[in-house]
Amino acid sequence: MNTSTERAAPGGQKRLWSRLFWVGLVWLSFAGGLRAQTQWTVDDSGGADFTSLQVAIDTVSAGDVLRIKPGVYGDVVLNKRLRLLGAPTEPSGVLPVLQSLDIQGSSAFTLAHLEIRRLRAVDVTGRSEIDRCVLGGNFNWGSWGSAGGSPSGFSPVLLHGVQDLLVSRVQVVRPMAATENGRSGMIIESTSTVQLVQSSVQGGDGLQDKIQWISGLGGTGLEVKQSSRVWLIESSITGGDGENLFIPLGPSNPGIPGTGMKLSGGSVVDARGTPANQIRGGHPQVGSPWLGPATNCVASTLLLHVGGVALNGQVPAISAGPCQVVSGIVPPRLTLQGQSAPGATVVAHIFGSAAPGGLPVALYANLTPALLELPGLLLGTPLFIDPAQPLLQGIAAITNPAIPASFGFPLPATSASAGLRVYLQAVQIWPGAIYGSNLQSLVLTW
């Protein structure tokens, strides 16, 4: 049955809403039948399968789903493949709080709708997701270190040797530190591959030290090192502020603002977005209008697309040192709008290059992780979805780079499929070339 209708959008673009609405019902019903994992409930107030999250993790089998009610769950170690889900439909709007989550020995993981004060993931080889979480904030750091015990671990988010991670709609808030050196907001190291989509990362503020008479040094927003590869998709990175040192009866020493992003060791960052997506440094004092350095590239490459992401409020038009600015074709990017709760409707937006007659884009989705490093793709972007085996697909055209091709589809009205992950990727078709977008995923919640 063909129920397709085309609705005109601003700028004359057409959106295939009805077709995708009906197809969406079919593929999500089919996907629900593939659910094989067991679901368990966790509530520290009682009335659930477990009151302790750590006991739940130690007890259940790899591949299971833990549905976690709001509460405070302390320090947690994850050493098996599990899916930890909070609930976007919780009436209080409060997220479950983990004081720390240390992921070691797990082949893959899924985290959704959680607040995690510090997160460390080490040597994770399978595709993993962090969706709509809040990371960082106030924490007693104690002896927390990196995978190798180096000071680089003093960050609320440390990703070491994580081979395929999607971080979507996540906030990394300023890490709190009672020292003159602000913490880095996020560290990605040891040949990790990470996509940050619709997310924000903030470096910690550095406080003045009146004992040693030292001004505060703001922390770096994002550190990418040791041949790691990162995509920034409609994401913003900000360095921490440095507090001024106030000297009695003397001049104040200005604080040192933190760098927005540091790249080193052959790492590559590909940033795609709009001028609203800033990579910028911190301030020399809280409330000061001056911005510190946006980037510091050492033997690495930052790919910025003209008309897209801004450095310190200025859209770059020329190369700056080892930081490379790319002009010409605007690579496609894929974002999501809407909750992943039962019965909700999610809209996928595809932005890309445009032509007078429209350039075709295709949206693909399936359940199986895939990574196809095909030649001819812009900037070496791989296909994360195998287009030969789609669970859902849609076709549209882009005539204006500021107006996306949008596809809407509903989610099941039941929690029976909680934990199911649906992977999405868009491709844009040019004569003789196919350009892939970033990956996105729907983690169905409850």
The 8 nearest C-alpha neighbors of each residue, nearest first, counted from 0:
[[1, 2, 3, 21, 18, 22, 17, 25],
 [0, 2, 3, 18, 4, 21, 17, 22],
 [1, 3, 18, 0, 17, 4, 21, 20],
 [4, 2, 18, 17, 1, 5, 15, 16],
 [3, 5, 17, 15, 2, 6, 18, 16],
 [4, 6, 15, 14, 13, 7, 3, 16],
 [7, 5, 14, 13, 8, 4, 15, 16],
 [6, 8, 13, 12, 11, 14, 5, 9],
 [7, 9, 12, 13, 11, 10, 6, 14],
 [10, 8, 11, 12, 7, 402, 13, 399],
 [9, 11, 12, 8, 399, 402, 398, 7],
 [10, 12, 9, 8, 7, 13, 398, 399],
 [13, 11, 8, 10, 7, 9, 14, 398],
 [14, 12, 7, 6, 8, 5, 11, 15],
 [15, 13, 6, 16, 5, 405, 404, 7],
 [14, 16, 5, 18, 17, 4, 19, 406],
 [15, 17, 19, 18, 14, 407, 20, 406],
 [18, 16, 20, 3, 19, 4, 15, 21],
 [17, 19, 3, 20, 21, 16, 2, 15],
 [20, 18, 22, 16, 21, 17, 23, 408],
 [19, 21, 408, 17, 23, 18, 22, 16],
 [20, 22, 24, 23, 19, 18, 17, 25],
 [23, 21, 19, 25, 24, 20, 18, 26],
 [22, 24, 20, 408, 21, 26, 25, 19],
 [25, 23, 21, 22, 27, 26, 28, 20],
 [24, 26, 22, 28, 23, 27, 29, 21],
 [27, 25, 29, 23, 28, 24, 30, 22],
 [26, 28, 30, 29, 24, 25, 23, 31],
 [29, 27, 31, 25, 30, 26, 24, 32],
 [28, 30, 26, 27, 32, 31, 25, 33],
 [29, 31, 27, 33, 32, 28, 26, 34],
 [32, 30, 28, 33, 29, 416, 34, 27],
 [31, 33, 30, 29, 34, 28, 35, 416],
 [34, 32, 30, 31, 35, 29, 416, 419],
 [35, 33, 32, 31, 36, 416, 419, 30],
 [34, 36, 33, 37, 32, 63, 62, 31],
 [37, 35, 63, 62, 34, 38, 64, 418],
 [36, 38, 63, 64, 35, 39, 62, 60],
 [37, 39, 64, 65, 63, 36, 40, 66],
 [38, 40, 65, 66, 64, 48, 37, 41],
 [39, 41, 66, 48, 47, 65, 67, 49],
 [40, 42, 67, 49, 47, 50, 48, 66],
 [43, 41, 50, 68, 44, 45, 47, 67],
 [42, 44, 50, 45, 70, 51, 41, 71],
 [45, 43, 42, 50, 46, 70, 47, 68],
 [46, 44, 42, 43, 47, 50, 49, 41],
 [45, 47, 42, 44, 48, 50, 49, 41],
 [48, 46, 40, 49, 41, 45, 42, 50],
 [47, 49, 40, 41, 39, 50, 46, 42],
 [50, 48, 41, 47, 51, 55, 42, 40],
 [49, 51, 43, 42, 41, 45, 52, 44],
 [52, 50, 54, 53, 49, 43, 55, 41],
 [51, 53, 55, 54, 56, 72, 41, 50],
 [52, 54, 56, 55, 51, 75, 57, 76],
 [55, 53, 57, 51, 56, 52, 58, 49],
 [54, 56, 52, 58, 53, 57, 49, 59],
 [57, 55, 53, 54, 58, 59, 52, 77],
 [56, 58, 54, 55, 59, 53, 60, 77],
 [59, 57, 55, 56, 54, 60, 53, 61],
 [60, 58, 56, 55, 57, 63, 61, 39],
 [61, 59, 63, 62, 58, 81, 79, 56],
 [60, 62, 80, 63, 79, 81, 59, 36],
 [61, 63, 81, 80, 36, 60, 64, 82],
 [64, 62, 36, 37, 81, 61, 60, 38],
 [63, 65, 38, 82, 37, 418, 81, 39],
 [64, 66, 39, 83, 40, 38, 67, 84],
 [67, 65, 40, 84, 39, 41, 85, 64],
 [68, 66, 41, 85, 84, 40, 65, 42],
 [67, 69, 42, 41, 95, 85, 70, 66],
 [70, 68, 95, 94, 93, 67, 42, 96],
 [69, 71, 95, 43, 96, 72, 68, 42],
 [70, 72, 96, 73, 97, 95, 69, 43],
 [71, 73, 97, 96, 52, 70, 74, 98],
 [72, 74, 98, 97, 71, 75, 99, 96],
 [75, 73, 99, 98, 100, 97, 72, 76],
 [74, 76, 100, 53, 99, 101, 73, 77],
 [77, 75, 101, 100, 102, 78, 53, 74],
 [78, 76, 102, 79, 101, 103, 75, 105],
 [77, 79, 104, 105, 103, 102, 76, 80],
 [80, 78, 105, 61, 77, 81, 104, 106],
 [79, 81, 61, 107, 105, 108, 62, 106],
 [82, 80, 62, 108, 63, 61, 79, 64],
 [81, 83, 109, 64, 108, 110, 65, 84],
 [84, 82, 110, 65, 109, 64, 66, 81],
 [85, 83, 111, 66, 67, 110, 65, 112],
 [84, 86, 112, 67, 113, 111, 66, 68],
 [85, 87, 88, 89, 445, 112, 444, 84],
 [88, 86, 89, 340, 112, 85, 92, 338],
 [89, 87, 86, 90, 340, 445, 92, 91],
 [88, 90, 92, 86, 91, 87, 93, 69],
 [91, 89, 92, 88, 93, 87, 86, 69],
 [92, 90, 93, 89, 88, 94, 69, 87],
 [91, 93, 89, 90, 94, 87, 88, 86],
 [94, 92, 91, 69, 95, 89, 90, 70],
 [93, 95, 69, 113, 114, 96, 112, 85],
 [94, 96, 69, 70, 113, 114, 68, 71],
 [97, 95, 114, 71, 115, 70, 72, 94],
 [98, 96, 115, 72, 99, 73, 71, 114],
 [97, 99, 73, 116, 74, 115, 96, 117],
 [100, 98, 74, 117, 97, 116, 118, 75],
 [99, 101, 75, 118, 76, 74, 102, 119],
 [100, 102, 76, 119, 118, 77, 120, 75],
 [103, 101, 120, 77, 119, 76, 78, 121],
 [104, 102, 121, 78, 105, 120, 101, 77],
 [103, 105, 78, 79, 106, 102, 123, 122],
 [104, 106, 79, 78, 80, 107, 103, 123],
 [105, 107, 123, 125, 124, 80, 104, 79],
 [108, 106, 125, 80, 127, 105, 126, 123],
 [107, 109, 127, 80, 81, 82, 128, 110],
 [108, 110, 82, 128, 127, 129, 83, 81],
 [111, 109, 129, 83, 84, 82, 130, 128],
 [110, 112, 130, 84, 113, 131, 129, 132],
 [113, 111, 85, 132, 131, 84, 86, 94],
 [114, 112, 132, 95, 94, 85, 111, 115],
 [113, 115, 133, 96, 132, 134, 94, 95],
 [116, 114, 97, 134, 117, 96, 98, 99],
 [115, 117, 135, 98, 134, 99, 136, 97],
 [118, 116, 155, 99, 135, 115, 156, 100],
 [119, 117, 156, 100, 155, 99, 101, 157],
 [118, 120, 157, 101, 156, 102, 158, 100],
 [121, 119, 102, 158, 159, 101, 103, 157],
 [120, 122, 159, 103, 160, 123, 102, 158],
 [123, 121, 160, 161, 159, 124, 120, 103],
 [122, 124, 161, 106, 121, 107, 125, 162],
 [125, 123, 162, 106, 161, 122, 107, 163],
 [126, 124, 107, 106, 123, 127, 163, 162],
 [125, 127, 163, 164, 107, 368, 124, 128],
 [126, 128, 164, 108, 107, 109, 125, 163],
 [129, 127, 109, 165, 164, 166, 130, 110],
 [128, 130, 110, 166, 111, 109, 167, 165],
 [129, 131, 111, 167, 132, 168, 166, 128],
 [132, 130, 169, 168, 112, 111, 167, 129],
 [131, 133, 112, 113, 169, 130, 114, 111],
 [134, 132, 114, 170, 169, 171, 115, 113],
 [135, 133, 171, 115, 116, 114, 170, 172],
 [134, 136, 116, 155, 172, 174, 117, 171],
 [135, 137, 174, 172, 173, 116, 175, 138],
 [136, 138, 175, 174, 135, 116, 139, 176],
 [137, 139, 140, 136, 116, 175, 98, 117],
 [140, 138, 141, 137, 176, 175, 143, 142],
 [139, 141, 143, 138, 142, 153, 176, 144],
 [140, 142, 143, 139, 144, 138, 153, 176],
 [143, 141, 144, 140, 153, 139, 148, 152],
 [142, 144, 141, 140, 153, 152, 145, 148],
 [145, 143, 152, 148, 153, 149, 142, 150],
 [152, 144, 146, 148, 147, 149, 151, 150],
 [147, 145, 148, 144, 121, 159, 152, 149],
 [148, 146, 145, 149, 144, 152, 151, 150],
 [147, 149, 145, 144, 146, 150, 152, 151],
 [148, 150, 151, 145, 147, 144, 152, 146],
 [151, 149, 152, 153, 144, 145, 148, 143],
 [152, 150, 149, 153, 145, 144, 154, 186],
 [145, 151, 153, 144, 150, 154, 149, 157],
 [154, 152, 151, 144, 150, 182, 143, 155],
 [153, 155, 183, 156, 152, 182, 184, 185],
 [154, 156, 117, 135, 118, 184, 174, 116],
 [157, 155, 185, 118, 154, 119, 117, 186],
 [156, 158, 119, 186, 185, 187, 154, 159],
 [159, 157, 187, 120, 161, 119, 186, 188],
 [160, 158, 121, 188, 189, 161, 122, 120],
 [159, 161, 122, 191, 189, 190, 121, 162],
 [162, 160, 191, 123, 122, 159, 158, 163],
 [161, 163, 191, 192, 124, 160, 123, 164],
 [164, 162, 126, 192, 161, 193, 125, 127],
 [165, 163, 193, 127, 128, 126, 194, 166],
 [164, 166, 128, 194, 193, 167, 129, 127],
 [167, 165, 129, 195, 194, 128, 130, 196],
 [166, 168, 196, 130, 169, 197, 195, 165],
 [169, 167, 198, 197, 131, 130, 196, 170],
 [168, 170, 198, 131, 132, 167, 133, 130],
 [171, 169, 133, 199, 198, 172, 134, 200],
 [172, 170, 200, 134, 135, 201, 133, 199],
 [173, 171, 135, 201, 136, 170, 174, 134],
 [172, 174, 203, 201, 202, 136, 175, 135],
 [175, 173, 136, 203, 135, 137, 182, 172],
 [174, 176, 137, 136, 203, 173, 138, 177],
 [175, 177, 178, 181, 174, 182, 203, 205],
 [176, 178, 206, 175, 179, 205, 180, 181],
 [179, 177, 180, 176, 206, 205, 181, 208],
 [178, 180, 206, 215, 205, 207, 216, 208],
 [181, 179, 205, 216, 178, 215, 217, 182],
 [180, 182, 218, 205, 203, 204, 217, 216],
 [183, 181, 218, 203, 154, 202, 174, 184],
 [182, 184, 219, 218, 202, 154, 220, 185],
 [183, 185, 202, 220, 201, 154, 221, 200],
 [186, 184, 156, 221, 183, 154, 157, 222],
 [185, 187, 222, 157, 221, 223, 158, 156],
 [188, 186, 158, 223, 222, 159, 157, 224],
 [187, 189, 224, 159, 225, 191, 227, 190],
 [188, 190, 160, 225, 159, 191, 227, 226],
 [191, 189, 227, 226, 160, 225, 188, 192],
 [190, 192, 161, 227, 160, 162, 189, 188],
 [193, 191, 228, 162, 163, 229, 227, 161],
 [194, 192, 164, 229, 165, 163, 191, 195],
 [193, 195, 230, 165, 229, 166, 196, 231],
 [196, 194, 166, 231, 230, 232, 167, 198],
 [195, 197, 232, 167, 198, 234, 233, 166],
 [198, 196, 168, 234, 233, 167, 232, 195],
 [199, 197, 234, 168, 169, 196, 170, 195],
 [198, 200, 235, 170, 234, 236, 171, 169],
 [201, 199, 171, 236, 220, 184, 170, 237],
 [202, 200, 237, 220, 173, 184, 172, 238],
 [203, 201, 220, 184, 239, 238, 218, 183],
 [204, 202, 181, 239, 173, 174, 182, 218],
 [203, 205, 239, 240, 181, 217, 241, 218],
 [204, 206, 181, 215, 216, 217, 179, 180],
 [207, 205, 215, 179, 242, 178, 208, 204],
 [206, 208, 215, 214, 244, 179, 242, 213],
 [207, 209, 213, 212, 210, 211, 179, 214],
 [208, 210, 212, 211, 207, 213, 244, 245],
 [211, 209, 208, 212, 213, 207, 244, 179],
 [210, 212, 213, 209, 208, 207, 214, 179],
 [213, 211, 209, 208, 210, 214, 244, 207],
 [214, 212, 208, 211, 207, 244, 215, 209],
 [215, 213, 207, 244, 254, 243, 242, 252],
 [214, 216, 205, 206, 241, 179, 207, 242],
 [217, 215, 205, 241, 255, 180, 179, 181],
 [216, 218, 257, 239, 241, 240, 205, 204],
 [219, 217, 181, 182, 257, 183, 202, 239],
 [220, 218, 183, 258, 238, 202, 257, 259],
 [219, 221, 202, 238, 184, 259, 201, 237],
 [222, 220, 260, 185, 219, 184, 186, 261],
 [221, 223, 186, 261, 260, 187, 262, 185],
 [224, 222, 187, 262, 188, 186, 261, 227],
 [223, 225, 263, 188, 264, 266, 227, 262],
 [224, 226, 264, 189, 188, 227, 190, 266],
 [227, 225, 266, 265, 190, 264, 224, 189],
 [226, 228, 190, 266, 191, 225, 224, 188],
 [227, 229, 192, 267, 266, 268, 191, 193],
 [230, 228, 268, 193, 194, 192, 267, 269],
 [229, 231, 194, 269, 268, 270, 195, 232],
 [232, 230, 270, 195, 234, 271, 269, 196],
 [231, 233, 196, 271, 234, 272, 195, 270],
 [234, 232, 272, 197, 276, 196, 271, 231],
 [235, 233, 198, 197, 232, 199, 276, 231],
 [236, 234, 199, 277, 276, 278, 200, 198],
 [235, 237, 278, 200, 220, 259, 199, 201],
 [238, 236, 259, 201, 220, 279, 280, 278],
 [237, 239, 259, 220, 281, 280, 257, 202],
 [240, 238, 217, 202, 204, 203, 281, 218],
 [239, 241, 217, 282, 204, 281, 256, 283],
 [242, 240, 254, 215, 217, 216, 255, 205],
 [241, 243, 215, 254, 284, 206, 207, 205],
 [242, 244, 254, 253, 214, 284, 252, 245],
 [245, 243, 214, 252, 207, 251, 246, 253],
 [244, 246, 251, 243, 247, 252, 250, 249],
 [245, 247, 249, 251, 250, 248, 244, 252],
 [248, 246, 249, 245, 250, 251, 244, 209],
 [249, 247, 246, 250, 245, 251, 244, 252],
 [248, 250, 246, 247, 251, 245, 252, 244],
 [251, 249, 246, 252, 248, 245, 247, 244],
 [250, 252, 245, 244, 246, 253, 249, 243],
 [251, 253, 244, 243, 214, 250, 254, 245],
 [254, 252, 243, 283, 251, 244, 255, 214],
 [253, 255, 241, 243, 283, 242, 214, 215],
 [254, 256, 216, 241, 283, 217, 215, 257],
 [257, 255, 281, 283, 217, 282, 241, 240],
 [256, 258, 217, 238, 218, 239, 219, 281],
 [259, 257, 280, 219, 238, 292, 293, 260],
 [258, 260, 238, 280, 293, 279, 237, 220],
 [261, 259, 221, 294, 220, 258, 222, 219],
 [260, 262, 295, 222, 294, 296, 223, 221],
 [263, 261, 296, 223, 224, 299, 297, 222],
 [262, 264, 297, 224, 299, 298, 265, 266],
 [263, 265, 225, 224, 226, 266, 298, 299],
 [264, 266, 299, 226, 298, 263, 225, 267],
 [267, 265, 226, 227, 299, 224, 264, 228],
 [266, 268, 300, 228, 299, 301, 229, 227],
 [269, 267, 229, 301, 230, 228, 302, 270],
 [268, 270, 302, 230, 231, 301, 229, 303],
 [271, 269, 231, 303, 230, 302, 232, 268],
 [272, 270, 232, 308, 231, 307, 233, 304],
 [271, 273, 233, 307, 308, 232, 276, 270],
 [272, 274, 307, 308, 275, 276, 233, 306],
 [275, 273, 309, 308, 276, 307, 314, 277],
 [276, 274, 273, 277, 308, 309, 272, 235],
 [277, 275, 235, 274, 308, 273, 234, 233],
 [278, 276, 235, 309, 279, 275, 310, 308],
 [279, 277, 236, 310, 293, 235, 259, 237],
 [280, 278, 293, 311, 259, 237, 277, 310],
 [279, 281, 291, 259, 238, 258, 293, 292],
 [280, 282, 238, 256, 240, 239, 257, 291],
 [281, 283, 240, 256, 290, 284, 289, 287],
 [284, 282, 254, 256, 241, 255, 240, 253],
 [285, 283, 242, 282, 241, 287, 243, 254],
 [286, 284, 287, 240, 282, 242, 283, 241],
 [285, 287, 284, 288, 282, 283, 240, 289],
 [286, 288, 284, 285, 289, 282, 283, 290],
 [289, 287, 286, 290, 282, 284, 283, 285],
 [288, 290, 287, 282, 291, 283, 281, 284],
 [291, 289, 282, 280, 281, 288, 292, 311],
 [290, 292, 280, 281, 256, 282, 258, 257],
 [293, 291, 280, 258, 294, 259, 279, 290],
 [292, 294, 279, 259, 280, 258, 278, 311],
 [295, 293, 260, 261, 292, 259, 258, 296],
 [294, 296, 261, 262, 260, 297, 293, 258],
 [297, 295, 262, 299, 261, 263, 321, 294],
 [296, 298, 263, 299, 262, 295, 264, 321],
 [299, 297, 265, 263, 264, 296, 321, 300],
 [300, 298, 265, 266, 297, 263, 296, 262],
 [299, 301, 267, 322, 321, 323, 302, 268],
 [302, 300, 322, 268, 323, 267, 269, 303],
 [303, 301, 269, 323, 324, 270, 268, 325],
 [304, 302, 324, 270, 325, 301, 269, 305],
 [303, 305, 325, 307, 326, 324, 306, 271],
 [306, 304, 326, 307, 316, 325, 315, 303],
 [307, 305, 304, 314, 273, 308, 274, 315],
 [306, 308, 273, 272, 305, 304, 274, 271],
 [307, 309, 274, 273, 272, 276, 271, 277],
 [310, 308, 314, 274, 277, 313, 312, 278],
 [309, 311, 278, 313, 312, 279, 277, 293],
 [312, 310, 279, 313, 293, 278, 309, 277],
 [311, 313, 310, 309, 277, 314, 274, 279],
 [314, 312, 309, 310, 311, 315, 274, 308],
 [313, 315, 309, 310, 274, 306, 308, 316],
 [316, 314, 317, 313, 305, 309, 310, 324],
 [315, 317, 305, 314, 324, 318, 326, 306],
 [318, 316, 315, 324, 319, 323, 325, 305],
 [317, 319, 323, 324, 322, 320, 316, 321],
 [318, 320, 322, 321, 317, 323, 324, 315],
 [321, 319, 322, 318, 323, 296, 297, 300],
 [320, 322, 300, 323, 296, 319, 299, 298],
 [323, 321, 301, 319, 320, 300, 318, 296],
 [322, 324, 318, 302, 301, 321, 300, 325],
 [325, 323, 303, 318, 302, 304, 317, 326],
 [326, 324, 304, 303, 302, 305, 323, 327],
 [327, 325, 305, 304, 328, 324, 329, 316],
 [326, 328, 329, 325, 305, 304, 352, 330],
 [329, 327, 330, 352, 326, 351, 325, 304],
 [328, 330, 352, 351, 327, 331, 304, 326],
 [331, 329, 351, 328, 332, 352, 434, 436],
 [332, 330, 351, 436, 350, 329, 435, 427],
 [331, 333, 436, 350, 437, 349, 351, 330],
 [334, 332, 349, 348, 436, 437, 425, 350],
 [333, 335, 348, 347, 349, 332, 336, 439],
 [336, 334, 347, 346, 348, 337, 345, 333],
 [335, 337, 346, 345, 347, 334, 338, 348],
 [338, 336, 345, 344, 346, 339, 335, 343],
 [337, 339, 340, 343, 345, 336, 344, 87],
 [338, 340, 443, 444, 343, 442, 337, 441],
 [339, 341, 444, 338, 343, 445, 342, 87],
 [342, 340, 412, 411, 413, 343, 410, 414],
 [341, 343, 412, 410, 411, 340, 409, 344],
 [344, 342, 410, 341, 340, 409, 338, 339],
 [345, 343, 409, 408, 410, 337, 346, 342],
 [344, 346, 337, 408, 336, 407, 409, 343],
 [347, 345, 407, 336, 406, 335, 348, 408],
 [346, 348, 335, 406, 405, 334, 407, 336],
 [349, 347, 405, 334, 403, 333, 404, 335],
 [350, 348, 333, 403, 404, 332, 405, 351],
 [351, 349, 403, 331, 332, 400, 348, 333],
 [352, 350, 331, 400, 330, 329, 353, 332],
 [351, 353, 329, 400, 328, 330, 331, 354],
 [354, 352, 398, 399, 397, 400, 358, 357],
 [353, 355, 357, 356, 398, 358, 352, 397],
 [356, 354, 357, 398, 353, 358, 399, 397],
 [355, 357, 354, 398, 358, 353, 397, 396],
 [356, 358, 398, 354, 397, 396, 355, 353],
 [357, 359, 396, 397, 353, 354, 360, 398],
 [360, 358, 396, 395, 428, 427, 357, 397],
 [361, 359, 427, 395, 396, 426, 394, 428],
 [360, 362, 394, 426, 425, 393, 395, 363],
 [363, 361, 425, 393, 392, 424, 394, 426],
 [364, 362, 392, 424, 423, 391, 389, 425],
 [365, 363, 423, 391, 422, 390, 389, 392],
 [364, 366, 390, 389, 422, 367, 421, 391],
 [365, 367, 421, 422, 420, 368, 364, 390],
 [366, 368, 365, 369, 422, 384, 421, 385],
 [369, 367, 366, 126, 370, 383, 384, 422],
 [370, 368, 383, 384, 367, 385, 371, 382],
 [369, 371, 383, 382, 372, 381, 384, 368],
 [370, 372, 382, 381, 373, 383, 369, 385],
 [373, 371, 381, 370, 382, 374, 380, 379],
 [372, 374, 371, 381, 375, 376, 382, 379],
 [375, 373, 376, 372, 379, 381, 377, 380],
 [374, 376, 432, 377, 373, 433, 379, 434],
 [375, 377, 434, 379, 374, 433, 380, 378],
 [376, 378, 434, 379, 380, 375, 330, 435],
 [379, 377, 380, 376, 269, 375, 434, 330],
 [378, 380, 376, 377, 381, 374, 375, 372],
 [381, 379, 378, 376, 377, 435, 382, 436],
 [382, 380, 372, 371, 383, 379, 373, 370],
 [381, 383, 371, 384, 370, 435, 372, 380],
 [382, 384, 370, 369, 381, 371, 438, 385],
 [385, 383, 382, 369, 386, 424, 364, 363],
 [384, 386, 387, 388, 369, 383, 389, 382],
 [387, 385, 388, 389, 384, 363, 364, 382],
 [386, 388, 385, 389, 384, 363, 390, 365],
 [389, 387, 386, 385, 390, 365, 384, 364],
 [390, 388, 391, 365, 386, 364, 363, 387],
 [389, 391, 365, 364, 26, 388, 392, 363],
 [392, 390, 364, 389, 363, 26, 365, 393],
 [391, 393, 363, 362, 389, 364, 390, 361],
 [392, 394, 362, 361, 395, 363, 391, 19],
 [393, 395, 361, 360, 362, 359, 392, 396],
 [396, 394, 360, 359, 404, 361, 393, 397],
 [397, 395, 359, 358, 357, 360, 398, 404],
 [398, 396, 357, 358, 353, 399, 404, 359],
 [397, 399, 357, 353, 354, 355, 396, 356],
 [398, 400, 353, 402, 401, 397, 354, 10],
 [401, 399, 353, 352, 402, 351, 350, 398],
 [400, 402, 399, 403, 350, 351, 398, 353],
 [403, 401, 399, 400, 404, 350, 10, 397],
 [404, 402, 350, 349, 348, 405, 401, 397],
 [403, 405, 349, 348, 397, 395, 14, 396],
 [406, 404, 348, 347, 403, 14, 349, 346],
 [405, 407, 347, 346, 16, 15, 19, 348],
 [408, 406, 346, 16, 345, 20, 19, 347],
 [407, 409, 20, 23, 344, 345, 19, 346],
 [410, 408, 344, 343, 345, 23, 20, 342],
 [409, 411, 342, 343, 344, 341, 412, 408],
 [412, 410, 342, 341, 413, 409, 27, 28],
 [411, 413, 342, 341, 410, 414, 343, 340],
 [414, 412, 415, 411, 341, 416, 342, 445],
 [415, 413, 445, 417, 416, 341, 444, 412],
 [414, 416, 413, 417, 31, 445, 34, 411],
 [415, 417, 414, 31, 419, 418, 34, 443],
 [418, 416, 444, 443, 414, 419, 415, 445],
 [417, 419, 443, 442, 444, 64, 416, 420],
 [418, 420, 443, 417, 416, 442, 421, 34],
 [421, 419, 442, 441, 418, 440, 443, 366],
 [420, 422, 366, 441, 440, 365, 364, 423],
 [423, 421, 440, 364, 365, 439, 366, 420],
 [424, 422, 364, 439, 363, 440, 438, 421],
 [423, 425, 438, 363, 362, 436, 384, 439],
 [426, 424, 362, 436, 361, 435, 363, 333],
 [425, 427, 435, 361, 434, 360, 436, 433],
 [428, 426, 360, 434, 433, 359, 435, 361],
 [427, 429, 433, 359, 360, 432, 426, 434],
 [428, 430, 432, 431, 433, 427, 358, 434],
 [431, 429, 432, 428, 433, 358, 427, 359],
 [430, 432, 429, 433, 428, 375, 434, 376],
 [433, 431, 429, 430, 375, 428, 434, 376],
 [434, 432, 428, 376, 427, 429, 426, 435],
 [435, 433, 376, 427, 377, 426, 428, 432],
 [434, 436, 426, 380, 425, 382, 427, 433],
 [437, 435, 332, 331, 425, 426, 333, 424],
 [436, 438, 332, 333, 424, 439, 435, 194],
 [437, 439, 424, 423, 383, 436, 440, 422],
 [440, 438, 423, 422, 424, 437, 333, 441],
 [439, 441, 422, 421, 423, 442, 420, 438],
 [440, 442, 421, 420, 443, 422, 339, 439],
 [441, 443, 420, 419, 418, 444, 440, 339],
 [444, 442, 417, 339, 418, 419, 441, 340],
 [445, 443, 417, 340, 339, 418, 442, 86],
 [444, 414, 86, 417, 340, 341, 443, 88]]
